[in-house]
Amino acid sequence: MANFVVSENVAAMHGSSTMIAAQMASEMRAKGIDVIDLSVGEPDFDTPEFIKNLAIEGLRSGLTKYTPAAGLAKFRQSIVDFYAKEFGAQLTPNEIAASCGGKQALFNAACSLLDPGDEVLIPKPYWVTFPEIVHFCRATPKYIETEANDFVLTAEMVKAAIGANTKLLIVNSPNNPTGRVIPKDELIRIIELCASRGVYVITDECYLFFAYPPAEPFSSAVLPKDVREVVCVAGSFSKTFAMTGWRIGYTIANPEWTKAMVKLQSHSATHPTSFVQYACAQALDSFDQTKAAVAAMTVEYERRRDWLIPELNNVNGFKCGMPEGAFYAFVDVRGLLGEKFPTSAAVAESLLKEAHIVVTDGEGFGADGFLRISYATSMENLKNAVKQMRELFAKG
Ligand SMILES: Cc1ncc(COP(=O)(O)O)c(C=O)c1O
């Protein structure tokens, strides 16, 4: 039999560096090594109990069959109602589609829009999956450097990057891996600019609810309809409700884009799990309970952030700005680079081998010289990790 030859579309993609770090952590654990995993991209909290109960209720009520590919009518309506109540957005159900997590939302959005040769603007550092989806579509990523502005994208940067073939911009705020939040007025300027130049925008709002005051959650779903025509919000319940394993998200986009995404999804995953859609719809309807559950998690992340960032800045060779959202510290370790550590990957490797601490190297995010440290873990883990980092990189 002939050797298997992978398709060009998939060959164009790279593996996920965040998954590789998680894999290394689990392999070490399997060998009985006590690791501190700071590579995690998911909440350390359990899904709130009332949401679990709602899923059981949905299951018991007989929601065990296919739903429409766009999701249950109830699910779409609950998203509309929640966004109206929370953000004052005026949406209609035909702008909503359920997806199996934010990742599939992004995939549906990009694959239903892009053609080979299209150019896609991606601010750097980026979440690892963005360029890979673009590669899969045989489109071309064009990166926008943001370090000069402390990793916050501006309309000026986007304006300078738009070219004749630019079809799409992908923004993610609050950001993975930097934790930075694009100020609301700037994000509006960016999207208005794109709308005026006929460039589409995917706004990945996966960490929408994890913005720490004074930063505020801002959803582009509230923009006026004529601006929103070019926007697809990629939403996710994964981080918001600590339910990464449930695989549920959604898109908010104009009805034509939505139809195209649903068509694509109807031939792949079809739809996210029926009773999970039910649980999320009911949870959104229980507005106060939901808000309280999310607020409790946000407060805890903020407490850890406030402790962690000054501590990281006390580690020799580490430099870290204050993240305004998500649950990642993005640490500049270029101060350590030299003969002993030629790259940030070598710093990460030394943390792993000598201190059994797993972090994610910045290279996969397009930011060699940085490490991403997740604080979606206990204070005890953070304290132990910082202590060991301080010892490992002590001067002299
Ligand atoms: C920036 C960003 N977008 C999207 C996702 C996708 O999340 P999910 O597919 O679990 O909703 C993640 C997950 O880590 C993320 O960090």
PDBQT file of the ligand as one rigid body, heavy atoms in Angstrom, charges set to zero:
ROOT
HETATM    1  C1  LIG A 401      -7.886  33.168  22.099  1.00  0.00    +0.000 C 
HETATM    2  C2  LIG A 401      -8.678  31.912  22.091  1.00  0.00    +0.000 A 
HETATM    3  N1  LIG A 401      -9.677  31.778  21.221  1.00  0.00    +0.000 NA
HETATM    4  C3  LIG A 401     -10.425  30.677  21.157  1.00  0.00    +0.000 A 
HETATM    5  C4  LIG A 401     -10.181  29.622  21.999  1.00  0.00    +0.000 A 
HETATM    6  C5  LIG A 401     -11.024  28.411  21.806  1.00  0.00    +0.000 C 
HETATM    7  O1  LIG A 401     -11.668  27.964  22.894  1.00  0.00    +0.000 OA
HETATM    8  P1  LIG A 401     -12.824  26.895  22.789  1.00  0.00    +0.000 P 
HETATM    9  O2  LIG A 401     -12.737  26.227  21.462  1.00  0.00    +0.000 OA
HETATM   10  O3  LIG A 401     -12.596  25.958  23.903  1.00  0.00    +0.000 OA
HETATM   11  O4  LIG A 401     -14.097  27.682  22.922  1.00  0.00    +0.000 OA
HETATM   12  C6  LIG A 401      -9.134  29.680  22.915  1.00  0.00    +0.000 A 
HETATM   13  C7  LIG A 401      -8.797  28.558  23.786  1.00  0.00    +0.000 C 
HETATM   14  O5  LIG A 401      -7.780  28.477  24.404  1.00  0.00    +0.000 OA
HETATM   15  C8  LIG A 401      -8.369  30.878  22.981  1.00  0.00    +0.000 A 
HETATM   16  O6  LIG A 401      -7.364  31.023  23.847  1.00  0.00    +0.000 OA
ENDROOT
TORSDOF 0
